[in-house]
Structure formats: structure tokens, C-alpha cells
Amino acid sequence: MDYVLEKRYPVSAKDYKLYEEIGEGVSATVYRALCVPFNQMVAIKVLDLEKCNNDLDGIRREVQTMSLIDHPNVLRAHCSFTAGHSLWVVMPYMAGGSCLHIMKSAFPEGFEEPVIATLLRETLKALVYIHEHGHIHRDVKAGNILIDSDGTVKLADFGVSACMFDTGDRQRSRNTFVGTPCWMAPEVMQQLHGYDFKADIWSFGITALELAHGHAPFSKYPPMKVLLMTLQNAPPGLDYERDKRFSKSFKEMVAACLVKDPKKRPTSEKLLKHHFFKNARSFEYLGRTILDGLSPLGERFKILKAKEADLLVQNKALYEDKEHISQQEYIRGISAWNFNLEDLKSQAALIQDYDCMSNADPDLIGKQMDMCNNVEFPAEKLPPKSVNHSIAAPSQDGFNDLHDLKSSLASFPIKPLQALKGCFDVGEEDVGAISPNWKVTSQTECEQQALTELSLSAINQESERNKGENSGRSGFLPRHIISDHKFLLGGPSLPDNALSPKKATCDENRDLLQPKYQPERNYSGPLLLRQKRDTNNLSSVEDTSEGAVVQRKGRFKVTSADLSPKGPVNCCFNPNGGGSASATTSNPAASPVLPSLQCILQQNNLQREEILKLIKYVEQTSGKLLESGEAAANDLLLISPTWTRERELQAQVIGLQQRYEERPKTKSSEIIPCYPGMKLKLVSHVSVESLFEELQRQKRKNVQLERQLNACINKERE
Ligand SMILES: Nc1ncnc2c1ncn2[C@@H]1O[C@H](COP(=O)(O)OP(=O)(O)OP(=O)(O)O)[C@@H](O)[C@H]1O
């Protein structure tokens, strides 16, 4: 569709005739429309400004920027204007719709490689342009890659979603958006040092996987878990076995994008030169291959929506239960450690069926995957393959491990709340409360601090004390699991740089075992049913039951009681109404505190992993230790004072809990913003108490580990 620069599109709603709905994002509904004076088909994105509570001038500025864009692969706005409480953004109508919709309608298993290469090349050209002009798109995903009837490809949603976050009041705008962070780069999640255009390259890599499989990696998991998995797991990629149909160059291209260190990712310009894009074809080819035979966009959208609604009805009875199970999974995913022998036995028994699970119930798979990744198994209980997947292979010399350890420490978010502040709206006071001494200005400083603060003797002394304190709990940790240092390092809790290549297999299997197309469990798609806006009211399945559930994103929901009386029916809380959201469970959930608690638990895990790595390192370098006890001691100074940290964390959690208890009770829903266009909503069904208990349990486990560490050190000294 060509732009006629002189053409001034009318800026009044009366000049447009709205037809059917052709898309729905979390922030807007998109309609096919006729621009009456020009007798031209357009698409109009209608954003409800009241719901967004956003800075109108900011949005206007962004839309202006959007209309200055001039590149054949970037969707440019014709114009925009306000109509009542809405902002209308008039755009070219892309009759093929988004790649996501096309996949959902006709290619649930993803596209063939030449199609992917063509789509991605065009998208990448758009990114090169955007980056050259100093912008970050921040919302690269299949849902934003649009195709016209002739096969031309345009990257959409540049500007609008970004402005919603950049210029608006985050505190308010956060209540407007929900979604999942599947496409979000790790550095964006961490927000430690900010992020740049390389974040788009990560999202581009995720989009490549999405186009290849029909869904983004981790899309079946709840947002918080996606965050943890993205941060802790090895990056997703194309699998050697499952993705046999794809070429080596495709796999390499994806791997180049999905590197956790943004500096190591190529620029868009460089990536465009990758030999994978030599497979790209013409846009006529695209039109022929993926658009032929498709029904008109509006119809397709209607069918998809009806399908989603049906699924919701079918799953409704099961939903609460699934929610519960899923929550349990999630808690275990965070806690990650299970020292209960009986539990371990039964879990290990389940894992034996590991290889034949590909057709199994997705919930079961999810649970088993958690086990695979999060639980320590006695080696003898595991089939050899699983054991191999779980054990980090020792390096040749141990120096690699030291390097790993250092880089692992470097990537350790010492100030978890600070690190996730951008993501989770952690208030300054929360950060201060949690980490009064963590005025860490850089990771190097953190490490130095760790080096100076720690001493081996202190660890030993404390360990001795703990021995006494915990003697009554000696049965807590099965001896045979830890004797002879038979630690099996779990999957996702380990930073990826701590893993041997073998470890990656476990993650690959995790992805492998994800059902390829699971609309009913896919939290990432924009098509999940939500209640219609009042202007276009279709009765939603959710309307008729629970009275109040007006939106569901996977297992997350918002109820009508959450909403301001003016009727933001899909996604807004009234921010001034105490953030109140009708509780959908009877749990006394503490949404404001939960992210912090969860974050603490996550850190706890990471610390544990560091200790395990240290143990391994000590084991592997015992020769060196014997030669030079002093050197070993120095290396061991790298150990974070886990027990101290544990106590600190525990004290902070108690503080938080007290603070929470002192404040007026709020209800259980919370929307957590992350990244423009990739929004995260967490509805808590976990009580503070249960998290607190979890933390205490983990603390005990840490103490046990430290004892083992000391035993190990002592043994090597002897
Ligand atoms: N110009 C267009 N022509 C045809 N379809 C469009 C057009 N713009 C958007 N769509 C369709 O509408 C859907 C929703 O668009 P929108 O930009 O609101 O959503 P999104 O990017 O998925 O969500 P979010 O608001 O979270 O960024 C798109 O996924 C696409 O299928």
C-alpha cells in the first residue's frame, strides 16, 4: 500500500465508517474501516484513553513520530485524532492480518523455513531503519508483523505502545496492560543497566522461534515463571532433534539473537547479512504460500475469537483446579529445592517416563518438567539420560568453572528489588527496606564487597553454630543425597553460564516437551477472550459466571469489581481506588508485597546455586587446594555470606509482612508492567504466609548446604 504524502487524511470520526473488528491488543481494538472521503479501506486502532489514564500529549507526540516514519516495512499511521474518550489511529489496512493470526488460523505448527526467512528479513529491514533512527521498537513479535494481500510485510505497533509507557505515568499506565513477557530480553527484565536496541534483537530471535513453532517459547507458562525461566534458563533455541526440518543457518541465526549478553548480539544491520536470509523469497511468494485460501481477515478473527470463547467454556469447570495446580507448580518452580525423600522417590519415578511424554497431558508435562529442572534427584533414581542432563559436566581444568563462577556472580542481581524495580513497580521504600546495605552501584563493587566482607572462618564459625541450631532437623536432608557430594545441579535455577553444554539438553527437552500448539494454555496470544467494550458489546463467557470476571489471561483474571465505575471493562483498575481488585480467592493475598517476596525467593535459589557451584569448584580444584590452601581460601572468599543474607532476607520479609499486615487490606489482583507491549500481570493466589514459610524452609536448606560446603572444605584440607 503506497503512501501519498500530500494526502491529508481526515481527522474526524464522522469521515470514517467502522466495519468489523480485525484485531484486539491489550490496549486497543482494531477495526477495518472506510475512509469515506477517499473511499479507501483503512484500519483504525481505537485506544480508550480513559482506561489508559494516560498522558494525552505524550500519546499525541508518539503518534506524530509514528506518522513521520517512512519505510516500506514499517507501518505508518496516516493520522490520529481523539473521538470522545478514545484515540483513533488511522493506518493502512493490512488485509492478511498479523503473522500470529495467520498461524492460529492455518499454520498452528508454524511456517516453513523460506516463509520464515522472508517474513524475518522484511521485519529485520524495518528494525534496521528503526534502530538507525535511534528508536527501539520494543514490541517485536508475530502479532505485530502484518501482511498485506499482496504479501508485503510491515512491522506494526511502533510508537503507540512505547509511548504508553515512556511518557505516561507508569503508576497509572501499569494498570492498563496485561500480557506476558515471552519476548522480553533478560536485560529488560533485570533493568540493571537499562537496555538498548539489542533488546529488539532478542525479541526478534524469540519471534523467529514463534514463527517456527506457532508459539513463543514458554508461552504456556504464567508470566512470573516466564521471567524466571528467561533469567535462569539457557536461552531458548531451535532444537537439534525436534527442529530437524530447519537448516543449520536458521539455527545459527536464532542462536546469535538469543544470547543473554546484549553486547554479544549482532546489530540488526549485521544480522541482515546473515546467510540465513539468503533463503528469503519475494513477497509474491509469501502471498501465494500463506495467504491463499484464507478467509477475509474479519471473518478469521471472528472464528478465532469464537474458538477461544469455546475453549474457555470447556475449560471453565477445570479452571479453578488447574489454577491451583499451576500455582503449586509455580511455587515449586521458585522454591526449587525438595529434600523430602519420599517426594523425591515419587518424582524420580515419574521422571522415568520422561522420554515418552511428548503426547502426555500438558499439565503433567509441566509438572514433570519442573521436577526435572528444579529438584535434586538421587543419582541412582534417575535414568542415565536424565542424570546426564542434570549434572553440569566438569570442565577440564576447573578454571572455566572459576570463570563461570565469576561471571555468574557478575550476573547475579545482588539487589533483586532494585533490579526488578522497573518491571515490578517496586517502590523506593521497598528497595530500601529490603536491602538497606545494598547500596551497590555496580556489580564489580558487589563482588568486591563480597570479597571483603567474607571470610572463611566466619563461614565456618557460623556453620558450627548452625550445626547446633539445626541438629534437631538433621533428618531433613537425606544423607545419601549429599554424601560424597552427589549434588545434581538443577536446570533453570542455574544461570546459563554455569552450565555445561550437556545441561542445555535438559532445557531443550523442556521445550521439546511443550505441546506445540496449545491455545488453551497459551498465555501469550492477544486473542484470549476479554469482555467487549461497551461500544461493541458481545456477551462474554466470563460475564455470565463469577459475575465479575471480565478478563482472563490464562489463569489470570480481572473482575468487574476491580474496575472503576466508568467501566473500563477489559483491563483497568481504578488506581485511586486503593488499587482494589475483587478477590477471586479467599486468600489474603498481598499483591503489593508478593513480587518482592517472590523475588527474594528467587534470589535465594540463585544463592543456593552459587554454593553448589562452589562446592563443585572446590571438588574439582582439590589438587590446587592441597597445593595452596591459601589460594583456595581466597577463591572461597567469593562465597556470598549466604547465612547472613538469608537472615537479612528473612528479617526483611518479616518487616514487609508486618508492614503489609498494618496496611488496609487490599485484594488479590495486581498488574505488573514490564516492557512496552509485553505486559505482565500477576494475580496472586499465594498468601504471604505460604511464601514466608517457603523462605524459611529454604533458609534451613541453605544452612544444610553450608554445612556440606564446610565439610567439603575441611575434607580437602585434610
Ligand atoms: N493495520 C492493520 N491491519 C490489519 N490488522 C491489524 C492492523 N493493525 C493491527 N491489526 C491486527 O490487530 C491486532 C491487534 O493490534 P494491536 O496493535 O492493538 O495489538 P498487539 O500489538 O497485539 O497488542 P498490544 O496492544 O499489546 O501491543 C494485531 O495483532 C493485528 O492482528
The ligand as an SDF file (V2000), in Angstrom:
LIG
                    3D

 31 33  0  0  0  0  0  0  0  0999 V2000
   -3.2080   -2.0610   10.1880 N   0  0  0  0  0  0  0  0  0  0  0  0
   -3.6990   -3.2500   10.4750 C   0  0  0  0  0  0  0  0  0  0  0  0
   -4.2360   -4.0090    9.5360 N   0  0  0  0  0  0  0  0  0  0  0  0
   -4.7220   -5.2290    9.8080 C   0  0  0  0  0  0  0  0  0  0  0  0
   -4.7170   -5.7770   11.0300 N   0  0  0  0  0  0  0  0  0  0  0  0
   -4.1930   -5.0480   12.0230 C   0  0  0  0  0  0  0  0  0  0  0  0
   -3.6670   -3.7570   11.7930 C   0  0  0  0  0  0  0  0  0  0  0  0
   -3.1970   -3.3010   12.9700 N   0  0  0  0  0  0  0  0  0  0  0  0
   -3.4240   -4.2480   13.8630 C   0  0  0  0  0  0  0  0  0  0  0  0
   -4.0210   -5.3060   13.3100 N   0  0  0  0  0  0  0  0  0  0  0  0
   -4.4390   -6.5440   13.9950 C   0  0  0  0  0  0  0  0  0  0  0  0
   -4.8880   -6.2180   15.2720 O   0  0  0  0  0  0  0  0  0  0  0  0
   -4.1560   -6.9270   16.2650 C   0  0  0  0  0  0  0  0  0  0  0  0
   -4.0550   -6.0850   17.4790 C   0  0  0  0  0  0  0  0  0  0  0  0
   -3.2490   -4.9770   17.2060 O   0  0  0  0  0  0  0  0  0  0  0  0
   -2.6100   -4.1450   18.3610 P   0  0  0  0  0  0  0  0  0  0  0  0
   -1.5250   -3.3430   17.7990 O   0  0  0  0  0  0  0  0  0  0  0  0
   -3.6250   -3.4460   19.1670 O   0  0  0  0  0  0  0  0  0  0  0  0
   -2.2440   -5.3210   19.2630 O   0  0  0  0  0  0  0  0  0  0  0  0
   -0.9700   -6.0010   19.7840 P   0  0  0  0  0  0  0  0  0  0  0  0
    0.2410   -5.3720   19.2450 O   0  0  0  0  0  0  0  0  0  0  0  0
   -1.1420   -7.4570   19.6140 O   0  0  0  0  0  0  0  0  0  0  0  0
   -1.1610   -5.7080   21.2770 O   0  0  0  0  0  0  0  0  0  0  0  0
   -0.5580   -4.6220   22.1740 P   0  0  0  0  0  0  0  0  0  0  0  0
   -1.5940   -3.5870   22.3290 O   0  0  0  0  0  0  0  0  0  0  0  0
   -0.3320   -5.4290   23.3650 O   0  0  0  0  0  0  0  0  0  0  0  0
    0.7050   -4.1490   21.5590 O   0  0  0  0  0  0  0  0  0  0  0  0
   -2.8370   -7.2460   15.5960 C   0  0  0  0  0  0  0  0  0  0  0  0
   -2.2320   -8.3710   16.1790 O   0  0  0  0  0  0  0  0  0  0  0  0
   -3.2490   -7.4800   14.1670 C   0  0  0  0  0  0  0  0  0  0  0  0
   -3.6880   -8.8040   14.0160 O   0  0  0  0  0  0  0  0  0  0  0  0
  1  2  1  0
  2  3  1  0
  2  7  2  0
  3  4  2  0
  4  5  1  0
  5  6  2  0
  6  7  1  0
  6 10  1  0
  7  8  1  0
  8  9  2  0
  9 10  1  0
 10 11  1  0
 11 12  1  0
 11 30  1  0
 12 13  1  0
 13 14  1  0
 13 28  1  0
 14 15  1  0
 15 16  1  0
 16 17  2  0
 16 18  1  0
 16 19  1  0
 19 20  1  0
 20 21  2  0
 20 22  1  0
 20 23  1  0
 23 24  1  0
 24 25  2  0
 24 26  1  0
 24 27  1  0
 28 29  1  0
 28 30  1  0
 30 31  1  0
M  END
$$$$
